[in-house]
């Protein structure tokens, strides 16, 4: 019984995009990203405690994702930049993540 409330039709569907469920107590954050235009040659990434780090111009992954394990509690910053097919490097993106005790 719905007590007079709304009832979804039997074939109703909900699609959600860019939605993540996570725990701030997790110690293994995974980062995924997209880039506009053609796929880049690769990416340079860094994870540290500084909000302004620029990763070294050396490709460390060719996939648009990176995972770290066993991070200590605290404020961390993830940094990523793409290397274009012609060798040029794009700007750095920065993302703060907080691991709680």
Buried (B, 14 or more C-beta within 10 A) or exposed (E): EEEEEEEEEEEEEEEEEEEEEEEEEEEEBEBEBEBEEEEBBBBBBBBEEEEEBBBEEEBEEEEBEBEBEEBEEEEBBBBBBBBBEEEEBBEBBBBEBEBEE
